[in-house]
Amino acid sequence: MALYIVLLLLLVLVLLTGLALVYPASVGELTVWSAGAACAAALLASWVMMSGVESRPPASLGLCLSVRGAQDSVRGFLLGFVVVSAVLVAMALAGWLHLSGSTPTEGPVLGSVLYVTVLLTLAALFEEVAVRGYAFQLVARARGPAVAVGSTALVFAGLHGANPGVGWVAIGNTLLAGILLGILYWRTLSLWWITGAHLAWNWTMGVGAGLPVSGLDVGAPLVGVTANGPSLLTGGDYGPEAGLLLTLATLVGIIWTIRTPRLSRDPAVVALSPLIDGAGRRI
């Protein structure tokens, strides 16, 4: 684990430094290029550890390029979309959401939406590969799935600890989201599933509704809305992730993920002998 962490951080540093030399404007900015560099670092670190240390194909982490992988991405996206949309619908029914009139009507709107979508996709893939790929399987093999789910969820929440306006409810919701994604990964062994869910979570809030995502304004909203309800429920300036409505929705999602018979492990991944091959599938 120590080797993986050092390798991951080193590769991120090297690739971002190289990007800064080629594209100085990217320094300190979250762009498609910087997110792509971080994503490449996570994939490369995982490839080195799986191929060089574990003597297993990197695709056994759940990144098989197949029809099943594409289907898992869509299923994951639908899950994330449903969880966040349930919160938005509840806010709208309570009269806490209003059209802001800030939706762009001029300029390359489609291009902006596409750019932000690609950015969010790369960011989600980086976090899932880095946190819930090799690291998750390593911990699950050594300490069991509950420890793997809990520890990776803590790391996931910690990564958002410095976001603007973050508070305890926001950290708690991010921890719950990490638990949801961890259980989902354990049951499916598909990084496509959880990347799709992660992407939909952020995209629905930031692009679909134009609300802050973890305290950040991602821009390019399809429908610009503002929230004016109680901050404890709606999240206020941080976005829905700091509200108790999302806490409830995420808990429902966790229960569904644990109990539903609709989730299964990708046979193609199982055939590649992942690190947790043969381990029990229930938490």
C-alpha positions, -999 to +999 in steps of 0.1 A: +000+000+000+028+024+009+045+017-025+012+023-043+006+056-025+041+069-032+040+058-068+006+074-073+017+107-058+049+107-077+032+101-110+006+128-103+034+152-095+055+143-126+025+145-150+012+177-136+046+193-137+050+183-173+016+197-181+026+230-164+057+233-185+037+227-217+006+246-206+015+271-178-021+284-176-031+250-161-012+256-129-037+257-100-067+252-122-090+222-126-091+217-164-097+187-186-059+185-191-051+185-154-079+160-146-067+139-176-031+139-163-042+129-128-064+101-143-035+088-164-013+088-132-039+067-113-042+042-142-005+039-147+001+034-109-026+007-109-011-010-140+024-011-124+011-025-091-012-051-107+012-062-134+046-058-117+037-066-081+006-088-081+012-105-115-024-100-125-040-082-154-049-046-145-084-051-160-091-074-130-097-041-111-129-038-130-120-020-161-127-045-188-135-029-221-166-047-231-203-044-237-209-053-200-186-024-190-206+000-211-239-013-196-225-010-161-216+027-168-251+034-178-266+015-148-243+034-125-252+067-141-289+060-136-284+052-099-265+084-092-290+104-112-320+089-092-304+096-058-296+132-066-328+138-086-349+126-056-333+154-035-339+180-062-375+169-066-381+171-028-366+206-027-388+217-056-420+203-041-411+221-008-408+254-028-371+257-021-359+256-058-365+284-082-353+291-117-325+316-115-326+328-151-289+324-153-289+296-179-268+308-208-287+317-239-257+329-261-224+315-270-212+279-274-235+264-248-233+229-261-195+231-262-194+243-225-217+215-214-196+189-232-163+203-217-177+202-182-191+167-187-157+155-199-140+172-169-164+156-144-160+122-161-122+123-158-124+136-122-147+108-112-126+082-130-095+094-112-110+093-078-125+058-083-094+043-098-071+059-072-093+052-041-115+022-049-094+002-074-062-014-063-063+001-028-098-013-022-090-048-034-057-048-014-075-039+019-104-062+012-081-092+007-061-084+039-089-072+062-122-080+046-149-059+028-162-039+057-128-025+065-122-018+028-155+000+024-150+020+056-113+030+050-118+040+014-149+060+024-128+079+050-101+087+024-128+098-001-143+121+025-109+134+034-102+144-002-131+168+001-121+182+035-106+214+020-134+223-003-149+259+000-176+261+028-173+224+038-189+215+071-197+184+092-229+176+074-210+178+040-182+156+053-208+131+067-226+130+033-194+125+014-185+097+038-219+081+031-214+085-006-181+067-002-198+039+016-224+036-011-197+035-038-176+010-018-205-014-014-214-010-050-179-018-060-177-048-038-209-062-052-201-056-089-163-055-091-168-029-118-151+005-118-174+014-146-204+010-124-191+033-096-176+058-121-210+062-138-227+067-104-201+092-093-203+111-126-241+113-124-240+125-088-219+155-098-234+160-132-270+161-121-262+188-095-237+209-114-247+206-150-283+194-148-294+219-121-266+244-119-261+240-082-227+239-064-209+205-064-190+200-031-189+238-028-176+244-063-194+261-092-188+238-123-205+262-147-224+254-179-258+246-163-286+232-185-312+246-161-300+272-137-318+271-103-313+286-069-320+270-035-335+292-007-347+267+018-332+258+052-295+253+048-295+223+071-318+206+046-308+220+012-270+225+019-269+262+013-239+276-006-221+243-005-248+226-025-271+197-017-242+176-004-243+197+028-280+190+034-299+164+053-321+156+024-291+141+006-282+123+038-316+105+036-314+098-001-279+084+003-289+061+031-318+048+010-293+042-018-270+023+006-298+000+017-308-006-019-273-014-028-269-039+000-302-057-004-310-057-042-306-089-061-300-069-093-263-064-087-238-090-097-200-093-104-188-090-139-179-125-150-152-111-172-135-095-142-140-126-120-123-147-148-092-125-145-087-135-108-089-102-090-071-098-056-104-106-038-111-136-060-130-162-040-139-139-011-175-138+001-198-113-016-219-102+013-209-075+038 
